[in-house]
Amino acid sequence: MVPIPAALLAIFLGDRLSKQWAIAWLMPRGSIRVLPFLRLTYVENTGAAFGIGFSRNGFFIILSTLLLGVLFYLLRAWRDKNVWIRVGLILVAGGALGNLYDRLAYGFVVDFLQLPMWPVFNVADSCVTIGAFCLAWGLRLDDRRLADKPA
């Protein structure tokens, strides 16, 4: 498995590079259809998904910082857990770092990926979502393993 710092750096850099591209290239253009189901649309988000907490950037900075503390603790505490749990924690932490950087540097999160009937999102959001699914799957597998273990 890739060392945790390298994985976090790769996620963070991928997110930063994509957002820098969105700021430099997409912001002047606004929105562009790429595929019938995908648009690139530049958005400055001061809240969370679905418009939750609009203009509550300070709250989300505090929440993200606390979440990262918990995630880094769990990465150390759960070293012996299955790969799904570890990958999930790394993806969620990397995504949280990417969005926290935006909130601190710009006062908002740069979003630019748009699917029908879904809020505009970014690479960090994708990592958080995929990571949460990996984490849930890993915890389910871990629970099954413990339940199947003879007493």
C-alpha positions in Angstrom: 0.0 0.0 0.0 1.2 3.6 -0.7 2.5 5.4 2.4 -0.2 7.6 3.9 1.6 10.9 3.5 2.2 10.2 -0.2 -1.4 9.2 -0.7 -2.7 12.3 1.1 -0.3 14.5 -1.0 -1.4 13.0 -4.2 -5.1 13.6 -3.4 -4.4 17.1 -2.3 -2.3 18.0 -5.3 -4.8 16.4 -7.7 -7.5 18.5 -6.1 -5.4 21.7 -6.1 -4.3 21.3 -9.8 -7.9 20.7 -10.9 -9.2 23.8 -9.0 -6.3 25.9 -10.3 -7.3 24.9 -13.8 -11.0 25.7 -13.0 -10.0 29.2 -11.7 -7.7 30.0 -14.6 -9.6 28.5 -17.5 -13.1 27.8 -16.5 -14.0 30.8 -14.4 -13.9 33.2 -17.4 -16.1 30.8 -19.4 -18.6 30.0 -16.7 -20.1 26.7 -17.9 -19.3 24.3 -20.7 -21.1 21.1 -21.7 -18.6 18.2 -22.0 -20.9 15.2 -22.4 -24.7 15.0 -22.4 -24.6 14.3 -18.7 -21.6 16.4 -17.6 -21.0 20.1 -17.6 -18.0 22.0 -16.2 -19.5 24.9 -14.3 -17.4 27.3 -12.1 -18.9 27.8 -8.7 -17.6 29.5 -5.5 -19.3 27.6 -2.7 -19.3 29.1 0.9 -21.5 26.3 2.3 -21.8 22.6 1.8 -23.6 20.4 -0.7 -27.2 21.1 -1.6 -26.8 24.7 -0.4 -26.6 23.6 3.3 -24.9 26.3 5.4 -24.6 28.9 2.7 -22.2 31.7 3.9 -21.1 29.6 6.9 -17.4 29.3 5.8 -16.1 29.8 9.4 -18.3 27.0 10.7 -17.0 24.6 8.0 -13.4 25.5 8.7 -13.9 24.5 12.3 -15.8 21.4 11.4 -13.2 20.3 8.8 -10.3 20.9 11.3 -12.1 18.8 13.9 -12.9 16.1 11.3 -9.3 16.0 10.2 -8.1 15.5 13.8 -10.5 12.5 14.2 -9.4 11.1 10.8 -5.7 11.4 11.6 -6.3 9.8 15.0 -8.2 6.9 13.4 -5.4 6.4 10.8 -3.0 5.8 13.7 -5.4 3.9 15.9 -6.7 1.6 13.2 -3.4 0.5 11.6 -4.5 -3.2 11.8 -7.9 -2.6 10.1 -8.7 -3.8 6.6 -7.6 -2.0 3.5 -11.1 -0.7 2.8 -11.1 1.2 6.1 -7.6 2.6 5.6 -8.3 3.7 2.0 -11.6 5.2 3.1 -9.9 7.2 5.8 -7.2 8.4 3.5 -9.6 9.5 0.8 -11.9 11.4 3.2 -8.9 13.1 4.9 -7.3 14.0 1.5 -10.6 15.5 0.3 -11.2 17.3 3.6 -7.7 18.8 3.3 -8.3 20.0 -0.2 -11.6 21.8 0.6 -10.2 23.2 3.9 -7.3 24.7 1.9 -9.9 26.5 -0.3 -11.8 27.8 2.6 -8.7 29.2 4.2 -7.1 30.6 1.1 -10.2 31.9 -0.8 -13.1 32.0 1.7 -15.0 29.5 -0.4 -14.6 26.1 -2.1 -14.0 25.9 -5.8 -16.5 23.5 -7.4 -16.8 22.8 -11.1 -18.1 19.3 -11.9 -21.9 19.3 -12.6 -24.1 16.3 -13.2 -27.9 16.5 -13.8 -29.9 16.7 -10.5 -26.8 17.0 -8.4 -25.0 20.0 -6.8 -21.7 21.2 -8.5 -18.8 19.4 -6.9 -15.0 18.9 -7.2 -12.2 16.3 -6.9 -12.0 16.7 -3.1 -15.8 16.1 -2.8 -15.5 13.0 -4.9 -12.7 11.7 -2.7 -14.8 12.3 0.5 -17.8 10.5 -1.1 -15.9 7.5 -2.4 -13.9 7.4 0.8 -17.1 7.3 2.9 -18.4 4.4 0.9 -15.0 2.5 1.2 -15.0 3.2 5.0 -18.6 2.0 5.3 -17.8 -1.2 3.3 -14.7 -1.8 5.3 -16.5 -1.4 8.6 -19.2 -3.8 7.4 -16.5 -6.4 6.5 -14.8 -5.9 9.8 -18.1 -6.3 11.7 -18.8 -9.6 9.7 -15.3 -10.8 10.5 -15.8 -10.2 14.2 -19.3 -11.8 14.2 -17.9 -14.9 12.5 -15.1 -15.2 15.0 -15.7 -18.0 17.5 -16.1 -16.8 21.1 
